[in-house]
Amino acid sequence: MWRVLATVVEMFVYASVYMIIAIVGLKILGASVSPEFEKRLSQSDFGPSLICASLFIGIALVLVAVIRL
C-alpha cells in the first residue's frame, strides 16, 4: 500500500518538474524564434505546433533517461 502511494507521489513530482521545464523551454523557444510565436501557436499553424511537440518529446526523453540512472 505504501509503496503504491510512494510511486504515485513520485510520479506527480516528476510530472510537475516536467511541466515546469517544458513551460520554461517553450518560453525560451518562443523568445528565440519570433516575437509572435505564441500567437501563431494559438492560431492552429502546423509549423509551430510541430516544433512544440518535438520540444516536449525531447524533454520527456531526457527526463526519462535521467530518472532511469
N, C-alpha and C positions, 0 to 999 in steps of 0.2 A: 504494500500500500504506500509506504513512504517513498519507496524507490520510484513508483509511478509519479507521485506528486513532485519529487525532485526533478524528474525528467521533464515534466510539464513546465515547471518553473524555469528550468534551464532553457527549454525551447522558447519561452516568452522572452527571456533575457537576450538570447541570440537573435530573435526576430526584431526586437526593439533596437539592438545595435545595428542590424542590417538596415532597418528603416532610416535610422539617423545617417548612416554612411551613404545610403542611396540618395537621400534628400540633399545632403551636402555635395555629393558628386553631381547631381543634377543641376544644382545652382552654379557650381564651378563650370560645368559644361555649357550651360546656358549663357554665362557671362563671357566665356571664351569664344563661342561660336558667333552669336549675333545678339544685338540688344532686344530683338523681338522674338526670341526663341520660344519663350513661354506662350506668347500669343499665337504663334504658328502651331505650337503643340496642341493648343486647345481648339484650333480650327480644323482638326482632323486631317492635317497634312501627313502623308505617309512617311516622308523622309525623317523629320524629327522624331516621330514615334518609333521608327526603326532604330534610330540612334539611342533613344532612351531605353528601349527594350534590350539592346545589346549591352548597354551600360549596366543595367540591373542584373542581367545574366552573368556578366563578367564579375561583378562584385559578389554575387552569390557563390560563384565557383571559387573565388579567392577565399571567402569566409569558410566555405566547407573544407577547403584544404588546410586552413589554419586551425579549424576546430578538430580535425582528424589527427593533427600532430600531437 
